[in-house]
Amino acid sequence: MASVVLSEAEKLYIVHGIQEDLRVDGRGCEDYRCAEVETDVVSNTSGSARVKLGHTDILVGVKAEMGTPKLEKPDEGYLEFFVDCSANATPEFEGRGGEELGTEIANTFYRVFSSESSIDLKSLCINPREHCWVLYVDVLIGYRHVVDATLQEEACSLASLLISVTSKGALTSMKKMGKGSLDPESIFEMMETGRRVGKSLHIALQKILDEEESLGTSRQKVGFLG
């Protein structure tokens, strides 16, 4: 998980605030952060959802496929989890750091959903010992991007995508920059964002140029060409 360096004075401030039922972000001790949930966000899945909680952004896709029940549980279906901690979300997810965290979270999911109180795995069985439903759950944690990054934001980024867009929103070129990796889902979303923002920028720029052109020779000239 993300590590935060705090001085002893800062720790003392936080602890005293909790004792007074006041946390540093204004919440009480039993208040939770506002969560945003969006469903059916990925088309090629049986079900999907996107959840935002604070600065955490999670995308989940579920695919149902027929399989064979496990020998030790012949009358049940089962779930398979894959957790990907996106390397372009934080430097801590780069390399084995993200792999280890993803494996740890996936193992936690296995423990949670192995309980009968979490999901009825027997309802996923079609024919005992022969056929069952297997639910493949893919979890992507932390994929965010910005347009026109500042120098400070570039210093925090592991990878970026440089694209060129025409006034009609057509993508004419694309170049990946930085040493970090980008997953296909993030690349597609970045392309769509770049196409949308680029087209809007073209419209705004053309409007200004048209207004200046309409002034003719009466427009005020500035700069070294003035």
C-alpha positions as CSV (number, residue, x, y, z in Angstrom):
1,M,0.0,0.0,0.0
2,A,1.0,3.6,-0.4
3,S,3.5,4.7,2.3
4,V,3.4,8.1,3.9
5,V,6.3,9.7,5.8
6,L,5.0,11.6,8.9
7,S,6.9,13.4,11.6
8,E,6.3,12.7,15.2
9,A,4.5,16.0,15.6
10,E,2.2,15.2,12.6
11,K,1.4,11.8,14.1
12,L,0.6,13.4,17.5
13,Y,-1.7,15.9,15.7
14,I,-3.6,13.1,14.0
15,V,-4.0,11.0,17.1
16,H,-5.2,14.0,19.2
17,G,-7.7,14.8,16.4
18,I,-9.1,11.3,16.5
19,Q,-9.5,11.5,20.2
20,E,-11.7,14.5,19.6
21,D,-13.6,12.7,16.8
22,L,-12.1,15.0,14.1
23,R,-9.9,13.6,11.4
24,V,-7.5,15.6,9.2
25,D,-9.9,15.5,6.2
26,G,-12.9,16.7,8.3
27,R,-14.5,13.4,8.8
28,G,-15.6,11.9,12.2
29,C,-14.2,8.6,13.4
30,E,-17.1,6.6,11.9
31,D,-17.5,8.5,8.7
32,Y,-16.5,6.9,5.4
33,R,-15.4,8.6,2.2
34,C,-17.9,9.1,-0.6
35,A,-17.8,6.3,-3.1
36,E,-18.7,6.5,-6.7
37,V,-19.9,3.3,-8.5
38,E,-20.5,3.0,-12.2
39,T,-21.7,-0.3,-13.7
40,D,-21.5,-1.8,-17.2
41,V,-18.4,0.1,-18.2
42,V,-16.7,-2.8,-20.1
43,S,-18.6,-4.2,-23.1
44,N,-16.8,-7.6,-23.6
45,T,-17.6,-8.9,-20.1
46,S,-20.5,-10.6,-18.4
47,G,-20.5,-7.8,-15.9
48,S,-18.3,-4.9,-14.9
49,A,-18.1,-1.9,-12.5
50,R,-15.8,1.0,-11.8
51,V,-15.4,2.2,-8.2
52,K,-13.8,5.4,-7.0
53,L,-13.0,5.9,-3.3
54,G,-10.9,8.9,-2.6
55,H,-7.8,8.7,-4.9
56,T,-8.3,5.0,-5.5
57,D,-9.8,4.0,-8.8
58,I,-10.7,0.4,-9.4
59,L,-12.1,-1.3,-12.5
60,V,-13.6,-4.8,-12.2
61,G,-14.7,-7.1,-15.1
62,V,-16.3,-10.5,-14.6
63,K,-16.5,-13.2,-17.3
64,A,-18.6,-16.4,-16.9
65,E,-17.3,-19.5,-18.7
66,M,-18.2,-23.2,-18.4
67,G,-15.6,-25.4,-16.8
68,T,-15.2,-28.6,-14.8
69,P,-15.7,-28.7,-11.0
70,K,-12.7,-29.2,-8.8
71,L,-12.1,-32.7,-7.5
72,E,-12.4,-31.7,-3.8
73,K,-15.7,-29.8,-4.5
74,P,-17.5,-31.7,-7.3
75,D,-20.9,-30.0,-6.7
76,E,-19.6,-26.4,-6.8
77,G,-18.4,-23.8,-9.3
78,Y,-15.6,-21.5,-8.5
79,L,-14.0,-18.1,-9.0
80,E,-10.6,-17.1,-10.4
81,F,-9.1,-13.7,-9.5
82,F,-6.5,-11.7,-11.3
83,V,-5.5,-8.3,-9.7
84,D,-3.4,-5.9,-11.7
85,C,-1.9,-2.9,-9.9
86,S,-1.4,-0.5,-12.8
87,A,2.2,0.7,-13.0
88,N,1.1,4.1,-14.2
89,A,-0.8,4.8,-11.0
90,T,2.1,5.0,-8.6
91,P,5.8,4.2,-8.6
92,E,5.2,1.6,-5.9
93,F,3.3,-0.5,-8.4
94,E,6.2,-0.6,-10.8
95,G,8.0,-4.0,-11.2
96,R,7.6,-6.6,-8.4
97,G,6.0,-4.2,-6.1
98,G,2.8,-4.2,-8.0
99,E,2.9,-8.0,-8.6
100,E,3.3,-8.8,-4.9
101,L,0.5,-6.5,-3.9
102,G,-1.8,-7.9,-6.7
103,T,-1.1,-11.4,-5.5
104,E,-1.8,-10.5,-1.9
105,I,-5.1,-8.9,-2.8
106,A,-6.1,-11.8,-5.0
107,N,-5.3,-14.3,-2.2
108,T,-7.5,-12.2,0.1
109,F,-10.4,-12.4,-2.4
110,Y,-10.0,-16.2,-2.5
111,R,-10.3,-16.3,1.3
112,V,-13.3,-14.0,1.4
113,F,-15.3,-15.7,-1.4
114,S,-14.5,-19.2,-0.2
115,S,-17.0,-18.6,2.7
116,E,-20.5,-19.8,2.1
117,S,-21.8,-16.5,3.5
118,S,-20.2,-14.6,0.7
119,I,-21.4,-16.5,-2.4
120,D,-23.3,-19.7,-3.0
121,L,-20.8,-21.6,-5.1
122,K,-23.2,-24.6,-5.4
123,S,-25.5,-22.4,-7.5
124,L,-22.7,-22.2,-10.0
125,C,-22.8,-26.0,-10.5
126,I,-24.5,-27.3,-13.7
127,N,-23.8,-31.0,-13.5
128,P,-21.9,-32.4,-10.5
129,R,-18.4,-33.6,-11.4
130,E,-19.0,-32.6,-15.0
131,H,-19.9,-29.0,-15.7
132,C,-20.0,-25.8,-13.7
133,W,-19.7,-22.0,-14.1
134,V,-16.3,-20.5,-13.6
135,L,-16.3,-16.7,-12.9
136,Y,-13.1,-15.0,-13.9
137,V,-12.7,-11.7,-12.0
138,D,-10.2,-9.2,-13.3
139,V,-9.4,-6.3,-11.1
140,L,-7.4,-3.2,-12.2
141,I,-6.3,-0.9,-9.5
142,G,-5.3,2.7,-10.0
143,Y,-5.3,3.9,-13.6
144,R,-5.6,7.7,-13.9
145,H,-4.2,10.1,-16.4
146,V,-4.1,13.9,-17.0
147,V,-4.0,16.1,-20.1
148,D,-1.2,18.7,-20.5
149,A,0.8,17.5,-17.4
150,T,2.8,20.0,-15.4
151,L,6.5,19.5,-14.7
152,Q,5.6,18.3,-11.2
153,E,3.1,15.8,-12.6
154,E,5.6,14.6,-15.2
155,A,8.1,13.9,-12.4
156,C,5.5,11.7,-10.7
157,S,4.6,9.8,-13.9
158,L,6.2,6.6,-15.1
159,A,4.7,6.7,-18.6
160,S,2.9,9.0,-20.9
161,L,1.2,9.0,-24.3
162,L,1.9,11.6,-26.9
163,I,-0.8,11.8,-29.6
164,S,-1.8,14.2,-32.4
165,V,-5.4,14.9,-33.3
166,T,-7.0,16.7,-36.2
167,S,-9.8,19.2,-35.9
168,K,-12.3,16.4,-36.7
169,G,-11.0,14.2,-33.9
170,A,-8.9,11.8,-36.1
171,L,-5.9,10.3,-34.4
172,T,-2.9,10.8,-36.7
173,S,0.0,9.6,-34.6
174,M,0.8,8.2,-31.2
175,K,4.1,7.7,-29.2
176,K,4.5,6.1,-25.8
177,M,7.1,7.9,-23.6
178,G,8.6,7.0,-20.2
179,K,10.0,3.8,-18.8
180,G,6.8,2.6,-17.2
181,S,4.2,0.3,-18.7
182,L,0.7,1.0,-19.9
183,D,-2.0,-1.6,-20.0
184,P,-4.3,-1.8,-23.1
185,E,-7.3,-0.5,-21.2
186,S,-5.4,2.6,-20.1
187,I,-4.0,3.2,-23.6
188,F,-7.5,3.1,-25.1
189,E,-8.9,5.5,-22.5
190,M,-6.0,7.9,-22.9
191,M,-6.5,7.8,-26.7
192,E,-10.2,8.6,-26.3
193,T,-9.5,11.4,-23.8
194,G,-6.8,12.9,-26.1
195,R,-9.1,12.7,-29.1
196,R,-11.9,14.4,-27.2
197,V,-9.8,17.1,-25.6
198,G,-7.8,17.6,-28.8
199,K,-10.9,18.2,-30.9
200,S,-12.2,20.7,-28.3
201,L,-8.9,22.5,-28.3
202,H,-9.0,22.8,-32.1
203,I,-12.5,24.3,-32.0
204,A,-11.5,26.9,-29.3
205,L,-8.3,27.8,-31.2
206,Q,-10.0,28.1,-34.5
207,K,-12.6,30.4,-33.0
208,I,-9.9,32.8,-31.7
209,L,-8.2,32.7,-35.1
210,D,-11.4,33.5,-36.9
211,E,-12.2,36.4,-34.6
212,E,-8.7,37.8,-35.1
213,E,-9.0,37.4,-38.9
214,S,-12.3,39.2,-39.0
215,L,-10.6,42.3,-37.6
216,G,-8.5,42.6,-40.7
217,T,-5.7,45.2,-40.8
218,S,-7.3,47.1,-37.9
219,R,-6.2,44.4,-35.3
220,Q,-3.5,45.4,-32.9
221,K,-0.2,43.8,-33.5
222,V,2.0,42.7,-30.5
223,G,5.2,40.9,-30.1
224,F,8.4,40.9,-32.2
225,L,6.2,41.0,-35.4
226,G,4.3,44.1,-34.2
